Amino acid sequence: MQQLLNIAMQRPDDLVLTLEYVDSKGCKTKRVVSPIRFLSRDRFLGLCLSRCEPRQFYISRCSNGRLKPAADYVMPVPMASAG
């Protein structure tokens, strides 16, 4: 996940990251995120295209990350349950 975040942060106009995220209550959702910067070794700040606002993400709660062309997404992106 760290490598994908680094790539997306270096190319913010071109790439977004799709991922599954588990929140503090255990709810798993699919998100589209434009990573902004690392806040610490285990957290990053990203623009959540579903919530249309910056959000803090714990890297350990992220899975199934994939880089996608940013041009394929327009806010707001529907946030789906991941199962």
DSSP file (Angstrom, degrees, kcal/mol; ACC not computed):
  #  RESIDUE AA STRUCTURE BP1 BP2  ACC     N-H-->O    O-->H-N    N-H-->O    O-->H-N    TCO  KAPPA ALPHA  PHI   PSI    X-CA   Y-CA   Z-CA
    1    1 A M     >        0   0    0      0, 0.0     4,-2.5     0, 0.0     5,-0.2   0.000 360.0 360.0 360.0 -38.8    0.0    0.0    0.0
    2    2 A Q  H  >  +     0   0    0      1,-0.2     4,-2.4     2,-0.2     5,-0.1   0.901 360.0  49.5 -57.3 -43.7    2.9    2.4    0.8
    3    3 A Q  H  > S+     0   0    0      2,-0.2     4,-2.2     1,-0.2    -1,-0.2   0.902 110.3  50.1 -65.0 -41.5    4.3    2.1   -2.7
    4    4 A L  H  > S+     0   0    0      2,-0.2     4,-2.5     1,-0.2    -1,-0.2   0.904 110.5  50.6 -63.0 -41.2    0.9    2.9   -4.3
    5    5 A L  H  X S+     0   0    0     -4,-2.5     4,-2.5     2,-0.2    -2,-0.2   0.924 109.0  51.2 -62.1 -44.8    0.4    5.9   -2.0
    6    6 A N  H  X S+     0   0    0     -4,-2.4     4,-1.5     2,-0.2    -2,-0.2   0.921 111.6  47.1 -58.8 -44.9    3.9    7.2   -2.9
    7    7 A I  H  X S+     0   0    0     -4,-2.2     4,-1.1     1,-0.2     3,-0.2   0.935 113.1  48.1 -63.5 -47.0    3.1    6.9   -6.7
    8    8 A A  H  < S+     0   0    0     -4,-2.5     3,-0.3     1,-0.2     7,-0.3   0.871 110.0  52.7 -63.6 -36.7   -0.3    8.6   -6.3
    9    9 A M  H  < S+     0   0    0     -4,-2.5    -1,-0.2     1,-0.2    -2,-0.2   0.817 108.2  51.1 -68.9 -29.6    1.1   11.4   -4.3
   10   10 A Q  H  < S+     0   0    0     -4,-1.5    -1,-0.2     1,-0.2    -2,-0.2   0.702 120.2  34.7 -78.3 -19.6    3.7   12.1   -7.0
   11   11 A R    >X  +     0   0    0     -4,-1.1     4,-2.5    -3,-0.3     3,-1.2  -0.420  68.9 154.3-131.0  57.9    1.1   12.2   -9.7
   12   12 A P  T 34 S+     0   0    0      0, 0.0    -1,-0.1     0, 0.0    -2,-0.1   0.752  74.5  51.8 -64.1 -25.9   -2.0   13.8   -8.0
   13   13 A D  T 34 S+     0   0    0      1,-0.1     3,-0.1    -3,-0.1    58,-0.1   0.696 119.8  34.8 -80.9 -17.5   -3.4   15.2  -11.3
   14   14 A D  T <4 S+     0   0    0     -3,-1.2    56,-2.8    -6,-0.2    57,-0.4   0.748 113.6  44.9-107.1 -30.1   -3.2   11.8  -13.0
   15   15 A L  E  <  -A   69   0A   0     -4,-2.5     2,-0.3    -7,-0.3    -1,-0.2  -0.909  46.0-178.5-129.2 146.7   -3.9    9.1  -10.4
   16   16 A V  E     -A   68   0A   0     52,-2.4    52,-2.5    -2,-0.3     2,-0.5  -0.854  27.5-122.9-126.1 168.3   -6.3    8.2   -7.6
   17   17 A L  E     -AB  67  33A   0     16,-3.1    16,-3.0    -2,-0.3     2,-0.4  -0.961  14.5-158.3-116.6 124.1   -6.3    5.2   -5.4
   18   18 A T  E     +AB  66  32A   0     48,-2.9    48,-2.2    -2,-0.5     2,-0.3  -0.839  30.3 153.0 -95.6 141.3   -9.2    2.9   -5.0
   19   19 A L  E     - B   0  31A   0     12,-2.3    12,-3.2    -2,-0.4     2,-0.5  -0.978  46.4-112.0-157.7 165.9   -9.3    0.8   -1.8
   20   20 A E  E     -AB  63  30A   0     43,-2.8    43,-2.0    -2,-0.3     2,-0.4  -0.919  36.8-165.9-102.9 135.3  -11.3   -1.0    0.8
   21   21 A Y  E     -AB  62  29A   0      8,-3.1     8,-2.7    -2,-0.5     2,-0.6  -0.978  15.2-154.2-129.1 135.8  -11.3    0.7    4.2
   22   22 A V  E     - B   0  28A   0     39,-1.6     6,-0.2    -2,-0.4    -2,-0.0  -0.939  21.5-149.5-106.8 118.0  -12.4   -0.5    7.6
   23   23 A D    >   -     0   0    0      4,-2.4     3,-2.0    -2,-0.6    34,-0.0  -0.134  35.7 -87.7 -80.3-179.0  -13.4    2.3    9.9
   24   24 A S  T 3  S+     0   0    0      1,-0.3    -1,-0.1     2,-0.1    -2,-0.0   0.683 128.4  53.8 -65.0 -18.1  -13.1    2.3   13.7
   25   25 A K  T 3  S-     0   0    0      2,-0.1    -1,-0.3     0, 0.0     3,-0.1   0.413 120.8-106.0 -94.9   0.1  -16.5    0.7   14.0
   26   26 A G  S <  S+     0   0    0     -3,-2.0     2,-0.4     1,-0.3    -2,-0.1   0.516  70.1 146.2  89.7   5.0  -15.5   -2.2   11.7
   27   27 A C        -     0   0    0     54,-0.0    -4,-2.4     1,-0.0     2,-0.5  -0.639  37.8-148.4 -78.7 128.9  -17.6   -1.0    8.7
   28   28 A K  E     +B   22   0A   0     -2,-0.4    54,-2.5    -6,-0.2    55,-0.4  -0.867  23.5 169.9-103.4 125.8  -15.9   -1.9    5.5
   29   29 A T  E     -BC  21  81A   0     -8,-2.7    -8,-3.1    -2,-0.5     2,-0.5  -0.912  34.9-119.5-131.4 158.4  -16.4    0.4    2.5
   30   30 A K  E     -BC  20  80A   0     50,-3.2    50,-0.7    -2,-0.3     2,-0.3  -0.864  39.7-175.2 -96.0 130.9  -14.9    0.9   -1.0
   31   31 A R  E     -B   19   0A   0    -12,-3.2   -12,-2.3    -2,-0.5     2,-0.5  -0.882  28.1-146.8-127.3 155.8  -13.3    4.3   -1.4
   32   32 A V  E     -B   18   0A   0     -2,-0.3    17,-2.8   -14,-0.2    18,-0.5  -0.995  33.0-179.5-118.9 120.9  -11.7    6.4   -4.1
   33   33 A V  E     -BD  17  48A   0    -16,-3.0   -16,-3.1    -2,-0.5    15,-0.2  -0.953  31.4-152.9-130.1 138.4   -9.0    8.6   -2.6
   34   34 A S  E     - D   0  47A   0     13,-2.4    13,-2.7    -2,-0.4   -18,-0.1  -0.904  33.3-137.3-104.0 100.2   -6.6   11.2   -3.8
   35   35 A P  E     + D   0  46A   0      0, 0.0    11,-0.3     0, 0.0     3,-0.1  -0.304  25.5 179.1 -62.4 139.0   -3.7   10.9   -1.3
   36   36 A I  E     -     0   0A   0      9,-3.3     2,-0.3     1,-0.4    10,-0.2   0.830  54.9 -34.2-105.5 -55.7   -2.3   14.3   -0.2
   37   37 A R  E     - D   0  45A   0      8,-1.5     8,-3.2     0, 0.0    -1,-0.4  -0.987  58.6 -93.2-164.7 160.7    0.5   13.5    2.3
   38   38 A F  E     - D   0  44A   0     -2,-0.3     6,-0.3     6,-0.2     3,-0.1  -0.639  23.0-170.5 -79.1 138.5    1.6   11.2    5.1
   39   39 A L  E    S-     0   0A   0      4,-2.1     2,-0.3     1,-0.4     5,-0.2   0.687  73.1 -27.1 -97.2 -27.4    0.7   12.3    8.6
   40   40 A S  E >  S- D   0  43A   0      3,-1.6     3,-0.5     0, 0.0    -1,-0.4  -0.900  84.1 -72.0-165.4-172.7    2.9    9.6   10.2
   41   41 A R  T 3  S+     0   0    0     -2,-0.3     3,-0.0     1,-0.2    -3,-0.0   0.803 132.4  33.8 -65.1 -27.0    4.2    6.1    9.4
   42   42 A D  T 3  S+     0   0    0     17,-0.1    17,-2.3    16,-0.1    18,-0.5   0.365 115.2  55.5-112.6   5.0    0.8    4.6    9.8
   43   43 A R  E <   -DE  40  58A   0     -3,-0.5    -4,-2.1    15,-0.3    -3,-1.6  -0.977  52.4-173.4-139.4 150.3   -1.6    7.4    8.6
   44   44 A F  E     -DE  38  57A   0     13,-2.3    13,-2.9    -2,-0.3     2,-0.5  -0.982  22.7-127.9-139.2 155.6   -2.1    9.5    5.5
   45   45 A L  E     +DE  37  56A   0     -8,-3.2    -9,-3.3    -2,-0.3    -8,-1.5  -0.863  37.3 167.5 -98.7 132.1   -4.3   12.5    4.6
   46   46 A G  E     -DE  35  55A   0      9,-2.6     9,-3.1    -2,-0.5     2,-0.8  -0.993  42.1-112.0-145.6 151.6   -6.3   12.1    1.4
   47   47 A L  E     -DE  34  54A   0    -13,-2.7   -13,-2.4    -2,-0.3     2,-0.7  -0.762  33.4-146.1 -81.8 111.3   -9.2   13.7   -0.4
   48   48 A C  E  >> -DE  33  53A   0      5,-2.0     4,-1.7    -2,-0.8     5,-1.1  -0.714   5.2-158.8 -80.4 115.2  -12.0   11.2   -0.2
   49   49 A L  T  45S+     0   0    0    -17,-2.8    28,-2.4    -2,-0.7    -1,-0.2   0.629  90.5  54.6 -73.2 -12.0  -13.9   11.5   -3.5
   50   50 A S  T  45S+     0   0    0    -18,-0.5    -1,-0.2    26,-0.3    29,-0.2   0.867 117.3  32.8 -83.7 -42.0  -17.0    9.9   -1.8
   51   51 A R  T  45S-     0   0    0      2,-0.2    -2,-0.2    27,-0.1    -1,-0.1   0.581  99.7-135.1 -90.1 -11.2  -17.2   12.3    1.1
   52   52 A C  T  <5S+     0   0    0     -4,-1.7    -3,-0.2     1,-0.2    -5,-0.1   0.844  72.9  84.1  59.7  36.6  -15.9   15.3   -0.9
   53   53 A E  E   <S-E   48   0A   0     -5,-1.1    -5,-2.0    -7,-0.1    -2,-0.2  -0.987  89.3 -82.4-159.1 159.0  -13.5   16.3    1.9
   54   54 A P  E     -E   47   0A   0      0, 0.0     2,-0.3     0, 0.0    -7,-0.2  -0.422  49.8-177.1 -65.5 139.5  -10.1   15.5    3.3
   55   55 A R  E     -E   46   0A   0     -9,-3.1    -9,-2.6    -2,-0.1     2,-0.4  -0.964  26.6-121.3-137.3 153.7  -10.0   12.5    5.5
   56   56 A Q  E     -E   45   0A   0     -2,-0.3     2,-0.4   -11,-0.2   -11,-0.2  -0.823  29.7-166.5 -94.4 132.9   -7.4   10.7    7.6
   57   57 A F  E     -E   44   0A   0    -13,-2.9   -13,-2.3    -2,-0.4     2,-0.6  -0.972  17.6-138.1-123.2 134.8   -6.8    7.1    6.7
   58   58 A Y  E >   -E   43   0A   0     -2,-0.4     3,-1.7   -15,-0.2     4,-0.3  -0.815  14.4-144.3 -87.6 124.5   -4.9    4.4    8.7
   59   59 A I  G >  S+     0   0    0    -17,-2.3     3,-1.6    -2,-0.6    -1,-0.1   0.854  98.2  60.4 -59.2 -36.8   -2.8    2.4    6.4
   60   60 A S  G 3  S+     0   0    0    -18,-0.5    -1,-0.3     1,-0.3   -17,-0.1   0.692 102.4  53.3 -66.3 -17.5   -3.3   -0.8    8.3
   61   61 A R  G <  S+     0   0    0     -3,-1.7   -39,-1.6     2,-0.0     2,-0.3   0.417  93.7  90.9 -95.1  -0.2   -7.1   -0.4    7.7
   62   62 A C  E <   +A   21   0A   0     -3,-1.6     2,-0.3    -4,-0.3   -41,-0.2  -0.752  49.9 162.5 -97.6 141.9   -6.6   -0.2    3.9
   63   63 A S  E     +A   20   0A   0    -43,-2.0   -43,-2.8    -2,-0.3    -2,-0.0  -0.964  50.6  30.6-149.5 166.7   -6.6   -3.2    1.6
   64   64 A N  E    S-     0   0A   0     -2,-0.3     2,-0.2   -45,-0.2    -1,-0.1   0.848  73.8-177.3  52.8  42.0   -7.0   -4.0   -2.1
   65   65 A G  E     +     0   0A   0    -46,-0.1     2,-0.3    -3,-0.1   -46,-0.2  -0.463   6.8 176.2 -72.9 139.9   -5.5   -0.8   -3.3
   66   66 A R  E     -A   18   0A   0    -48,-2.2   -48,-2.9    -2,-0.2     2,-0.4  -0.996  28.6-125.0-143.8 138.9   -5.3   -0.1   -7.0
   67   67 A L  E     +A   17   0A   0     -2,-0.3   -50,-0.2   -50,-0.2   -52,-0.0  -0.677  34.2 178.9 -81.9 136.8   -4.1    3.0   -8.9
   68   68 A K  E     -A   16   0A   0    -52,-2.5   -52,-2.4    -2,-0.4     2,-0.2  -0.945  38.3 -89.3-134.9 154.7   -6.7    4.3  -11.4
   69   69 A P  E >   -A   15   0A   0      0, 0.0     3,-1.6     0, 0.0   -54,-0.3  -0.485  29.8-142.7 -64.3 128.5   -6.8    7.3  -13.8
   70   70 A A  G >  S+     0   0    0    -56,-2.8     3,-1.9     1,-0.3   -55,-0.2   0.816  97.2  69.0 -61.6 -30.8   -8.1   10.4  -12.0
   71   71 A A  G 3  S+     0   0    0    -57,-0.4    -1,-0.3     1,-0.3   -56,-0.1   0.665  88.2  66.4 -64.2 -15.2   -9.9   11.4  -15.2
   72   72 A D  G <  S+     0   0    0     -3,-1.6     2,-0.4     1,-0.0    -1,-0.3   0.527  97.0  65.0 -82.3  -4.9  -12.3    8.4  -14.7
   73   73 A Y    <   -     0   0    0     -3,-1.9     2,-0.4    -4,-0.1     4,-0.1  -0.953  53.6-177.5-128.6 139.4  -13.8    9.9  -11.5
   74   74 A V        -     0   0    0     -2,-0.4    -3,-0.0     2,-0.1    -2,-0.0  -0.999  43.9 -75.4-130.0 133.2  -15.8   13.0  -10.7
   75   75 A M  S    S+     0   0    0     -2,-0.4   -25,-0.1     1,-0.1   -26,-0.1  -0.451 109.4  45.8 -70.6 146.2  -16.9   13.9   -7.2
   76   76 A P  S    S-     0   0    0      0, 0.0   -26,-0.3     0, 0.0    -1,-0.1   0.536  72.2-174.2 -83.9 141.9  -19.0   12.7   -5.5
   77   77 A V        -     0   0    0    -28,-2.4   -45,-0.1   -45,-0.1   -25,-0.1  -0.847  35.9-106.9 -94.0 129.1  -18.1    9.1   -6.2
   78   78 A P        -     0   0    0      0, 0.0     2,-0.6     0, 0.0   -27,-0.1  -0.305  28.3-136.6 -57.3 136.9  -20.6    6.7   -4.6
   79   79 A M        -     0   0    0    -29,-0.2     2,-0.3   -48,-0.1   -48,-0.1  -0.874  24.6-161.8 -98.0 119.0  -19.2    5.0   -1.5
   80   80 A A  E     -C   30   0A   0    -50,-0.7   -50,-3.2    -2,-0.6     2,-0.2  -0.716  23.0-108.3-103.6 149.7  -20.2    1.3   -1.6
   81   81 A S  E     -C   29   0A   0     -2,-0.3   -52,-0.3   -52,-0.2    -1,-0.0  -0.535  22.8-146.3 -68.6 140.0  -20.2   -1.2    1.2
   82   82 A A              0   0    0    -54,-2.5   -53,-0.2    -2,-0.2    -1,-0.1   0.256 360.0 360.0 -96.5  12.2  -17.4   -3.7    0.7
   83   83 A G              0   0    0    -55,-0.4   -54,-0.1     0, 0.0    -2,-0.1   0.427 360.0 360.0 122.6 360.0  -19.2   -6.6    2.1
